[in-house]
Amino acid sequence: MMDLFSDIDALEREEIISLRKELEEANYKYYVQNMPTLSDREFDEKMRRLQDLEKAHPEMADKNSPTQHVGSDLSKRADKGFEQVTHQYPMLSLANSYSLEEIQDWLRKLPEHVEIVCELKFDGLSISLWYENGKLTKAVTRGDGQKGDNVIDNIRTIANIPQVLENVPAHFEMRGEVLLPWANFERLNKEREEQEEPLFANPRNAASGTLKLLDPQEVKRRGLTCYLYYMLGENLPAETHYERLQTAKQWGFPISDAIKVCHSLDEVNEYIRYWDTERKNLPVATDGIVLKVNNLAQQQELGFTAKTPRWAIAYKFPAERQLTKLKQITYQVGRTGVITPVANLEPIQLSGTVVQRATLHNEDFIRQLNLREGDMVWVEKGGEIIPKIVGRADREETSDPRIPRTPSFPSCCPECGTPLVRVEGEAAWRCPNESGCKPQLVGKIEHFVSRKAMNIDGLGEETIELLYDNDLLHNIADIYDLRKEDIARMERLGDKSADNILAGIEASKNVPWSRVLFALGIRMVGETTAKKIAKRFPSIDALQTATKEELIAIDDVGDQIADNIIAYFADIKNQEIVSRLRQAGLQMEAEGGEWKAESDKLAGQTIVISGTFNQHSRDEYKDIIEANGGKNSGSVSKKTSFILAGENMGPEKRKKAESLGVPLVSEEEFLDMLND
Ligand code: IVH
């Protein structure tokens, strides 16, 4: 017996260690990288399991356990460029519940006849706004709960946050949620899709990524909004939470109208039921409701645990799931020839958007669910914006020959008819006809002209297809043979568009070598990898003759990428394209203007970038600063060494720089500084 118990003990101890690791990683992915790996529910279940195990094993207590602290949005890198500020009151999290029973358990622990305020739980990121003598002075993210990042310059771009107030207490703090409304989120993701940038999984991640940008103009453009739900400070008006929020509303703060004081579980239930449906009509994302003890004296008596207040609890709405008909499976060919099966669904409304398509990933996925056209399938959309097919409704197995069997995966490309190949060890089928399959060719051209590649404005998907169908554009080199009259005679395009496109094509000849390399679209060579390769091989001639060993010596380049690069340059059609691009005048080697190597010329300097630039993009300047030992910062302070000032620099920044005596350095002066 003894042995058995000690075995269980050992297993549980191991589980504690692995759960701690898993939850820390999930927190990091969620708060810092804005790429959630677990659903909220999975996270909570694992957290509860860890709490139970830790209770059973007090000898394993550890104040660093994720059960003892809230997740942190502070970057592990200390160079993010925001001032770190210690919270005046710790910024805690909320205990979660998923059922009315759990709410009832919580209510039972409260004093009798307590009033409960029900509010919507907004799904963004928390912010703490500091007001001193009627002026907004700081805006601090939750960070690790004890200290956060001051993102004031970004917060000032949010139109519904008051920056100056009259007749308010001298010192107080408002806490709430920063959100990206659905409409702005969808617009942003559409833009990102066009630029082939990774999509944000949901508005929360998008809001979080946006608030941590070092470029307030871009933050403003994306259009954040805010709701506030908590006022803190000494000697503030009102004795209840509800009255305080109403007072804040009168002062001009954005306070939701959906707040209700409840006196019974029934009333709470009614509120939940109403908002579980009605929330779909709101302009912002919500993921539950928050219940709070209304009386502030009672709140104080109840106090806090290490992580959450005892006077509040969240109820999380269940992930939305619906049954709908799988009308048809179609097959999409991507830029690299990968064939993705797509479920075409009877349209359904799910978590704020209409869903009519969902990926079926690959052949194995279809087989695992044993899917057939005509099946009823479960579609789910929780915190993630991308709808998932999570199951199939039972279907009566029958041998009726009229009922279609699981469709066999096509053996030939649905676009060009070439027999498909399946690379060993990969789940995907691929069309090998790289130089003759329309979606692959159009996709490659779209990638080539995209903003982060050659940045040729005006050549959108439709125009490229139009030019392709008219035999004017079949590969990226053809772009440089386009004539004004070719473009202008296309349907929907006139003289002006043609001039625009030609100007973009001309300007692309100055795009530096690292971006040209990215634009070529070599499989798996993304933006960052291309930069690293271009640094090691400062010309296309050097790269074309590189050996596999030399290639894998580069950071980020593994076996597969090295093989892809070698295969790309070995292909005679690609050699011809590269030679035509060279003739057209593209940058095939690092030039004076392009930074060649890392240096420590900017060591110890904190630099703020402002305005727009001619020779490099803002992102490139950020990289240049880092590569030369400098530090990027989003806001001007006493610590700023200088401002890299482009055209149309923000007036606020200019004013602040002048008042603090921070020098402005022009783009040319900056490049001279590095080339010295
Ligand atoms: S009250 C001390 N009220 O949910 C607790 N939080 O999961 C103060 N949230 O960190 C929080 N809507 O970012 C409160 N109406 C609301 C909320 C809300 C969203 C967020 C908040 C909090 C998180 C906890």
Residues whose N, C-alpha, C, O or C-beta is under 5 A from the ligand:
A	BS01	IVH	L92 S93 L94 E119 L120 K121 F122 L125 S126 E177 Y229 V290 P309
